[in-house]
């Protein structure tokens, strides 16, 4: 990851973030082709709470989105991670991990209570996310589906103090899951 820096999204980054997200998810088995639309809708709705880019020289090579999330009837201080995109030729070199770590550090420093996601437990455990922690999610994702509900081990939470509250997880409307 030498030479790559992480910074907040700036005005003018939107087109490159969209292109990067589309390219990064083009062949992903769990993708539905809407990931770039989700980022655009989050931004348009004012729900892109934290948008970080990884930059190498002048080129944006990675992006991570964080948006408000609700657990049960409350969402105060909870954020969802995703989508995360890395230029395919640069994947598996630590860029995605750096984006996640920086995003989590910024959320924690800003007083967030924690972060949630639906994703691969083998990958996200390295950041402290825990699956099967009392969170439920009824949205459908082709990779993580068990019957009509996502298997509980893929619904993960990371509390910045205390435990992850139990309840149904709700993402921002931009995800189109409700």
Secondary structure by P-SEA (a helix, b strand, c coil): cccbbbbcccccaaaaaaaaaaaaaccccccccaaaaaaaaaaaaccccbbbbbbccccccbbbbbbbbbcccccccbbbbccccccccccccaaaaaaaaaaaaaaaaaccccccccccccccccccccccccccccccccccccccccccccbbbbbccccccccccccccccccc
